[in-house]
Amino acid sequence: MEGVPPHKPDPAKVRAALDSQLIALDEPPYDGPEGLAALLGACVAVVLRAFERGISPERDATRFAVRHLLDKLATAAPGRTVEVRVPPYAAVQCVAGPRHTRGTPPNVVETDARTWLELATGLLTWAEATAAGRVSASGSRADLSDHLPLR
């Protein structure tokens, strides 16, 4: 949300979730850079690999990956006009414009974790996701195509 710093997870918990996901993929534990940004980026990549292989990703790794990319969206497109929901993992408000204060926001985007990760990383376009019914977007400002993929 506007004025609220992005969520900062505990690097040790991110590392544990990342290693757990790698083990579930029969891959060795993470041996890359230890900074939080690197760990979260690796988490995104490994969760996407799980989806690509048809394996259900680990819940904690998915939560960290989804939250990380939602926080990046909120930072890149600050505001409170659109609520982006990726249940059951997280939701953020973003995009400049009329501020929403109570009840259900007039502009809501909702999708699943896989679709969100693919949209945010550029593996899927907004047009492809909406045409395939993988995104529910309501409201006149709920089109995120100008903000995706995240850089």
Buried (B, 14 or more C-beta within 10 A) or exposed (E): EEEEEBEEBEBEEBBEBBBBBBEBBEEEEBEEEEEBEBBBBBBBBBBBBBBEEEBEBBBBBBBBBBBBBBBBBBEEBBBBBBBBBBEEBBBBBBBEEEEBEEEEBBBBBBBBBBBBBBBBBEBBBBEBBBEEEBBEBEBEBBBBEEBBBBE
